[in-house]
Amino acid sequence: MVLGNISGGVTTIPVQSFTNDSGISVAVNGLTVPTSSGYYNVFVNGTLQRGGLTTLSTTNLIKILA
């Protein structure tokens, strides 16, 4: 995590910080966003985060610190 990605209680993790199962960086705009009937889980240090505290787009994951 880069300190510049944390601002005012919000952490933004850009797509280039993610890797796939082979350890290869995810392509720009490569994050998969679920449809309206889908979902995703976010874990921080092995702890499942409460719903509604994150926003996922194809370019980043935004986490509101709680």
Secondary structure, DSSP 8 states (H G I E B T S, - for coil): --GGGEETTEEEEEGGG-B-TTS-B--TT------TT-----EETTEE--TTSEEE-SSEEEEE--
